[in-house]
């Protein structure tokens, strides 16, 4: 994978809401892996450096997938490792069904994080 596919955006470029937990994005992860705050944050730090601190201790990274032109947020908040975005990221918001391109982006990014830890 091209390591330049995902780039960090300036602080608070993505001010949305949680669209998926890490476990919902990457079903290959065990429950322990999906909610391992330390592993998630260390992988993000290795890629992008120090996180932005937003709100009540939420550690966040605003990210762009240059391949799919999708902007999203990877963050560590009270609900654990998660991804954030906007209403427009959903095909059907009432069913919490993400657009195919958004789902593909989040899966690709999370799999890349997993490879960082091996």
C-alpha positions in Angstrom: 0.0 0.0 0.0 1.2 3.5 -0.7 2.0 5.1 2.6 1.0 8.4 1.2 -2.6 7.3 0.7 -3.5 8.7 4.1 -2.5 12.1 5.1 -3.0 14.1 8.2 -5.1 17.3 8.0 -4.8 20.4 10.2 -6.2 20.2 13.7 -10.0 20.0 13.9 -10.5 19.8 10.1 -13.0 17.1 10.8 -15.5 18.2 13.4 -18.2 15.5 13.1 -19.4 12.7 15.3 -18.6 9.0 15.8 -19.7 7.0 12.7 -18.2 3.6 13.8 -16.2 2.0 16.5 -13.0 0.2 15.5 -14.7 -3.1 16.1 -17.5 -2.3 13.6 -14.9 -1.3 11.0 -12.5 -4.2 11.3 -14.3 -7.4 12.2 -11.0 -9.3 12.1 -10.0 -7.8 15.4 -10.7 -9.6 18.6 -12.6 -7.6 21.2 -9.4 -7.0 23.1 -7.6 -5.7 20.1 -10.5 -3.5 18.9 -10.6 -1.8 22.3 -6.9 -1.6 23.0 -6.4 2.2 23.5 -2.7 1.9 23.8 -2.2 -0.1 20.6 -4.5 2.2 18.6 -2.9 5.4 19.8 0.7 4.1 19.4 -0.1 3.1 15.8 -1.6 6.6 15.1 1.4 8.3 16.7 3.8 6.3 14.6 2.0 7.5 11.4 1.2 11.0 12.3 3.0 12.1 15.5 1.3 13.7 18.5 -2.5 13.7 18.5 -4.7 16.8 18.7 -6.5 17.2 22.1 -10.1 18.2 21.6 -12.8 18.6 24.2 -12.8 16.5 27.3 -9.5 14.7 26.7 -10.4 13.3 23.2 -7.3 12.5 21.3 -7.9 12.9 17.6 -6.4 12.9 14.1 -8.1 14.4 11.1 -7.2 12.3 8.1 -7.8 12.3 4.3 -7.8 9.2 2.1 -6.4 10.6 -1.1 -7.5 7.6 -3.1 -11.2 7.8 -2.3 -11.2 11.6 -1.4 -12.8 10.8 2.0 -12.0 12.9 5.1 -12.5 11.2 8.5 -11.4 11.3 12.0 -9.5 8.6 14.0 -9.9 9.2 17.6 -9.7 7.9 21.1 -12.5 9.0 23.3 -14.6 7.6 26.2 -16.1 5.0 23.9 -12.6 3.7 22.9 -10.9 3.6 19.5 -13.4 5.0 16.9 -13.8 6.8 13.6 -15.7 10.0 13.0 -17.2 11.8 10.1 -20.4 13.4 8.9 -24.0 12.6 8.0 -23.0 12.7 4.3 -20.8 9.6 5.0 -23.9 7.5 5.3 -26.0 5.9 2.6 -28.8 5.5 5.0 -28.4 7.3 8.4 -31.4 5.7 10.0 -29.8 2.3 9.4 -26.3 3.5 10.1 -25.2 2.2 6.7 -22.0 3.9 5.5 -21.4 4.7 1.9 -19.3 2.0 0.2 -16.4 4.4 -0.3 -16.4 5.4 3.3 -16.5 1.8 4.6 -13.7 0.9 2.1 -11.6 3.8 3.3 -12.0 3.0 7.0 -11.3 -0.7 6.5 -8.1 0.1 4.4 -6.9 2.5 7.1 -7.6 0.1 10.0 -5.8 -2.7 8.2 -2.9 -0.4 7.6 -2.8 0.3 11.3 -2.8 -3.4 12.1 0.2 -3.9 9.8 2.0 -1.1 11.6 1.9 -3.2 14.8 3.5 -6.4 13.4 
